[in-house]
Amino acid sequence: MDPKAGQPSKRRELILFLFITVVLFPLLAVMIVGGYGFAVWIWQMIAGPPGPPGI
C-alpha cells in the first residue's frame, strides 16, 4: 500500500469540514432564525399582537 494514497482524501476531508463549519452551519442558522422571525411576523399580521385583548 502507498502511504501517500490517503493524503488527497485527508485534504479533501479537511476542506469539506472547514466548509461545513465556516459556511454551511452559520448560513443554515441564519436561515432558520430568519425564517422563524418571518413566520412570527406574518402570524402577528394575521392574528394581531401578543397579549390580552383590550390593553
Distance bins in CASP14 RR format, pairs under 12 A and 6 or more apart:
PFRMAT RR
TARGET T0000
AUTHOR 0000-0000-0000
RMODE 2
METHOD distances of the structure
MODEL  1
2 8 0 0 0 0 0 1 0 0 0 0 0
3 10 0 0 0 0 0 1 0 0 0 0 0
4 10 0 0 0 0 0 1 0 0 0 0 0
4 11 0 0 0 0 0 1 0 0 0 0 0
6 12 0 0 0 0 1 0 0 0 0 0 0
6 13 0 0 0 0 1 0 0 0 0 0 0
7 13 0 0 0 0 0 1 0 0 0 0 0
7 14 0 0 0 0 0 1 0 0 0 0 0
8 14 0 0 0 0 0 1 0 0 0 0 0
8 15 0 0 0 0 0 1 0 0 0 0 0
9 15 0 0 0 0 0 1 0 0 0 0 0
9 16 0 0 0 0 0 1 0 0 0 0 0
10 16 0 0 0 0 0 1 0 0 0 0 0
10 17 0 0 0 0 0 1 0 0 0 0 0
11 17 0 0 0 0 0 1 0 0 0 0 0
11 18 0 0 0 0 0 1 0 0 0 0 0
12 18 0 0 0 0 0 1 0 0 0 0 0
12 19 0 0 0 0 0 1 0 0 0 0 0
13 19 0 0 0 0 0 1 0 0 0 0 0
13 20 0 0 0 0 0 1 0 0 0 0 0
14 20 0 0 0 0 0 1 0 0 0 0 0
14 21 0 0 0 0 0 1 0 0 0 0 0
14 22 0 0 0 0 0 1 0 0 0 0 0
15 21 0 0 0 0 0 1 0 0 0 0 0
15 22 0 0 0 0 0 1 0 0 0 0 0
15 23 0 0 0 0 0 1 0 0 0 0 0
16 22 0 0 0 0 0 1 0 0 0 0 0
16 23 0 0 0 0 0 1 0 0 0 0 0
16 24 0 0 0 0 1 0 0 0 0 0 0
17 23 0 0 0 0 0 1 0 0 0 0 0
17 24 0 0 0 0 0 1 0 0 0 0 0
17 25 0 0 0 0 0 1 0 0 0 0 0
18 24 0 0 0 0 0 1 0 0 0 0 0
18 25 0 0 0 0 0 1 0 0 0 0 0
19 25 0 0 0 0 1 0 0 0 0 0 0
19 26 0 0 0 0 0 1 0 0 0 0 0
19 27 0 0 0 0 0 1 0 0 0 0 0
20 26 0 0 0 0 0 1 0 0 0 0 0
20 27 0 0 0 0 0 1 0 0 0 0 0
20 28 0 0 0 0 1 0 0 0 0 0 0
21 27 0 0 0 0 0 1 0 0 0 0 0
21 28 0 0 0 0 0 1 0 0 0 0 0
21 29 0 0 0 0 0 1 0 0 0 0 0
23 29 0 0 0 0 0 1 0 0 0 0 0
23 30 0 0 0 0 0 1 0 0 0 0 0
24 30 0 0 0 0 0 1 0 0 0 0 0
24 31 0 0 0 0 0 1 0 0 0 0 0
25 31 0 0 0 0 0 1 0 0 0 0 0
25 32 0 0 0 0 0 1 0 0 0 0 0
26 32 0 0 0 0 0 1 0 0 0 0 0
26 33 0 0 0 0 0 1 0 0 0 0 0
27 33 0 0 0 0 0 1 0 0 0 0 0
27 34 0 0 0 0 0 1 0 0 0 0 0
28 34 0 0 0 0 0 1 0 0 0 0 0
28 35 0 0 0 0 0 1 0 0 0 0 0
29 35 0 0 0 0 0 1 0 0 0 0 0
29 36 0 0 0 0 0 1 0 0 0 0 0
30 36 0 0 0 0 0 1 0 0 0 0 0
30 37 0 0 0 0 0 1 0 0 0 0 0
31 37 0 0 0 0 0 1 0 0 0 0 0
31 38 0 0 0 0 0 1 0 0 0 0 0
32 38 0 0 0 0 0 1 0 0 0 0 0
32 39 0 0 0 0 0 1 0 0 0 0 0
33 39 0 0 0 0 0 1 0 0 0 0 0
33 40 0 0 0 0 0 1 0 0 0 0 0
34 40 0 0 0 0 1 0 0 0 0 0 0
34 41 0 0 0 0 1 0 0 0 0 0 0
34 42 0 0 0 0 0 1 0 0 0 0 0
35 41 0 0 0 0 1 0 0 0 0 0 0
35 42 0 0 0 0 1 0 0 0 0 0 0
35 43 0 0 0 0 0 1 0 0 0 0 0
36 42 0 0 0 0 0 1 0 0 0 0 0
36 43 0 0 0 0 0 1 0 0 0 0 0
37 43 0 0 0 0 1 0 0 0 0 0 0
37 44 0 0 0 0 1 0 0 0 0 0 0
38 44 0 0 0 0 0 1 0 0 0 0 0
38 45 0 0 0 0 0 1 0 0 0 0 0
39 45 0 0 0 0 0 1 0 0 0 0 0
39 46 0 0 0 0 0 1 0 0 0 0 0
39 47 0 0 0 0 0 1 0 0 0 0 0
40 46 0 0 0 0 0 1 0 0 0 0 0
40 47 0 0 0 0 0 1 0 0 0 0 0
40 48 0 0 0 0 0 1 0 0 0 0 0
40 49 0 0 0 0 0 1 0 0 0 0 0
40 50 0 0 0 0 1 0 0 0 0 0 0
41 47 0 0 0 0 0 1 0 0 0 0 0
41 48 0 0 0 0 0 1 0 0 0 0 0
41 49 0 0 0 0 0 1 0 0 0 0 0
42 48 0 0 0 0 0 1 0 0 0 0 0
43 49 0 0 0 0 0 1 0 0 0 0 0
43 50 0 0 0 0 1 0 0 0 0 0 0
44 50 1 0 0 1 0 0 0 0 0 0 0
44 51 0 0 0 0 0 1 0 0 0 0 0
47 53 0 0 0 0 0 1 0 0 0 0 0
48 54 0 0 0 0 0 1 0 0 0 0 0
49 55 0 0 0 0 1 0 0 0 0 0 0
END
